[in-house]
Amino acid sequence: MYSIRQHRSRKGFTLFELLVVIALMGIMATMAAPNLLRLIQRSKLTGIVQETSILMRMARDYAIRYNTQTVVRADLVTNEVIAFVDIDGVLPGDPSDELFNPIAGQPHRTTDWELARYQLPTRVTFAGPASDPLPTEGFTDVAGERVALFAANGSADEEGAIRFADAFGNFLRVRVAPAPTGRVRIEKYNDDDDEWYFRNETGKPWEWK
């Protein structure tokens, strides 16, 4: 005679079936893990690069808005991208000196003030490819450091770029060029010809390692 108990027992899984499912899930997870790690790292790299490009454009806009000079720099010690409005030098009335030295007691926006700073995510560094590994290129030399300077008319003092790398050998840079327009764009390094390209500039999407 067919019983309810027999009917319920047929709806379950055997221990062997459960073990097979768990094993298959483990295999799939192991196979997917490297690709997932690469995807996470790519997201970190593109994220900080996009934030830096936005920061560059914001610095340019502030230079125009406040009729002064702004600075964007890569801090290689703290692994941060920092932007500030450069109002004056050490003393009130001094001309802009490209250094961040706000004067204590001065009202906000009458002395240097910071726009924003972004911390590099883990396993993302300031670096270029083996052919030119420097973290920055071009720009203006200020106290031995290459920084982006935007003037009150929106132009850059010198064209240049800040470079970023992930742990898999992918390189992106935020480039300001040409200097008279202060245009900001993101480019990726291509190993095949040792060149940097804007997205889809070569007629195909960027390739990732």
C-alpha positions in Angstrom: 0.0 0.0 0.0 1.3 3.5 -1.0 1.9 5.5 2.2 2.4 9.2 2.9 5.7 8.4 4.5 7.0 6.7 1.4 5.8 9.7 -0.7 7.8 12.1 1.4 10.9 10.1 1.4 11.1 10.2 -2.4 11.1 14.0 -2.4 14.4 14.3 -0.6 18.1 13.9 -1.6 20.4 11.1 -0.7 23.6 11.9 1.1 25.5 10.9 -2.1 23.5 13.3 -4.2 24.2 16.1 -1.8 27.9 15.3 -1.7 28.0 15.4 -5.5 26.3 18.8 -5.6 28.7 20.2 -3.0 31.7 18.9 -4.9 30.4 20.4 -8.2 29.8 23.7 -6.5 33.4 23.6 -5.1 34.8 22.9 -8.5 32.9 25.7 -10.1 33.9 28.2 -7.4 37.6 27.2 -7.8 37.4 27.7 -11.5 35.7 31.1 -11.2 37.9 32.4 -8.4 40.8 33.7 -10.6 38.4 35.5 -13.0 36.5 37.0 -10.1 39.7 38.2 -8.5 40.7 39.8 -11.8 37.3 41.4 -12.1 37.5 42.9 -8.6 41.0 44.3 -9.3 39.8 45.8 -12.6 36.9 47.5 -10.8 39.3 48.9 -8.2 41.7 50.2 -10.9 39.0 51.7 -13.1 37.3 53.2 -10.0 40.2 55.2 -8.7 41.1 56.3 -12.2 37.6 57.6 -12.8 37.6 59.4 -9.5 41.0 61.0 -10.4 39.7 62.2 -13.8 36.7 63.7 -12.1 39.0 65.4 -9.5 41.1 66.8 -12.4 38.0 68.3 -14.0 36.8 69.7 -10.7 40.2 71.3 -10.1 40.1 72.9 -13.5 36.5 74.2 -12.9 37.5 75.6 -9.5 40.5 77.4 -11.0 38.1 79.1 -13.5 35.4 79.8 -10.9 37.7 81.4 -8.3 40.1 83.0 -10.8 43.1 81.3 -9.2 45.4 78.3 -9.6 44.5 74.7 -8.5 46.8 71.7 -8.0 46.4 68.0 -8.4 49.1 65.7 -7.2 49.9 62.0 -6.6 51.2 61.6 -3.1 53.5 58.6 -3.4 54.0 58.4 0.4 50.4 58.1 1.5 49.1 56.6 -1.8 46.6 59.4 -2.3 45.5 61.6 -5.1 45.1 65.1 -3.7 43.6 68.3 -5.1 43.7 71.8 -3.6 43.0 75.4 -4.5 46.3 77.4 -4.4 45.4 80.9 -3.3 48.7 82.2 -1.9 52.1 81.5 -0.6 53.3 81.4 3.0 52.2 84.9 3.9 49.1 86.8 3.1 49.5 88.5 -0.3 52.1 86.1 -1.5 51.6 84.8 -5.1 50.5 81.2 -5.6 53.4 78.9 -4.9 51.9 75.5 -6.0 52.2 74.2 -2.3 49.5 73.5 0.1 50.1 75.9 3.0 46.8 77.3 4.3 47.2 80.3 6.7 45.8 79.7 10.1 43.0 82.1 11.1 42.2 83.1 7.6 38.6 82.8 6.5 37.7 79.9 4.3 38.6 80.4 0.6 40.8 83.3 1.3 43.8 80.9 1.7 44.7 77.5 0.3 42.0 74.9 0.8 41.7 71.2 -0.1 39.1 70.1 -2.7 39.3 66.3 -2.1 41.7 63.4 -1.7 41.3 59.8 -2.7 43.1 56.8 -1.3 44.3 54.2 -3.7 42.6 50.8 -3.1 44.6 47.7 -2.1 46.8 46.3 -4.8 46.5 49.4 -7.0 49.7 51.5 -7.2 51.1 54.6 -8.9 53.2 53.1 -11.7 53.8 52.9 -15.4 54.8 49.9 -17.6 58.3 48.5 -17.7 59.3 50.7 -20.6 58.6 53.8 -18.5 57.7 52.9 -14.9 57.5 56.4 -13.5 54.2 57.1 -11.7 53.8 60.5 -13.4 54.8 62.0 -16.7 55.1 65.6 -17.8 53.3 68.2 -15.7 55.2 70.8 -13.7 58.1 70.2 -11.4 57.3 71.6 -7.9 59.9 70.8 -5.2 61.0 67.7 -7.1 57.4 66.5 -7.6 55.4 66.4 -10.8 52.0 68.0 -10.3 49.1 69.2 -12.5 48.6 72.9 -12.4 45.4 74.5 -13.7 45.3 78.3 -14.4 42.3 80.7 -14.0 41.6 80.4 -17.8 41.3 76.6 -17.5 44.5 75.7 -19.2 47.2 73.4 -17.7 50.7 74.7 -17.0 52.1 71.6 -18.7 50.5 68.5 -20.2 51.1 65.3 -18.4 49.5 62.3 -16.7 49.2 60.3 -13.5 49.6 56.5 -14.0 48.0 53.6 -12.2 48.7 49.9 -12.2 47.0 46.8 -10.8 48.6 43.5 -9.7 48.0 41.8 -13.0 49.9 44.3 -15.2 47.1 46.5 -16.4 48.0 50.2 -16.6 45.7 53.2 -16.9 46.5 56.9 -16.8 44.6 60.1 -16.4 46.1 62.5 -19.0 45.8 66.2 -19.3 46.5 67.3 -22.9 46.8 69.6 -24.7 47.9 72.1 -22.1 46.1 75.1 -23.5 42.7 73.4 -23.2 43.3 71.4 -20.0 41.4 68.5 -21.5 41.3 65.4 -19.2 40.8 61.8 -20.4 41.6 58.3 -19.4 43.9 56.1 -21.5 45.0 52.4 -21.2 48.5 51.0 -22.0 48.8 48.5 -24.8 51.7 46.1 -24.5 51.7 45.2 -28.2 53.0 48.5 -29.4 54.0 50.2 -26.2 51.4 53.0 -26.6 48.5 54.5 -24.6 45.0 54.6 -26.1 41.7 56.2 -25.3 38.8 53.7 -25.2 37.9 52.4 -28.6 40.6 54.6 -30.2 42.0 51.6 -32.1 38.5 50.5 -33.2 38.3 47.8 -30.5 37.7 47.7 -26.7 40.5 47.7 -24.2 42.1 44.3 -23.6 42.7 43.2 -20.0 45.1 40.8 -18.4 
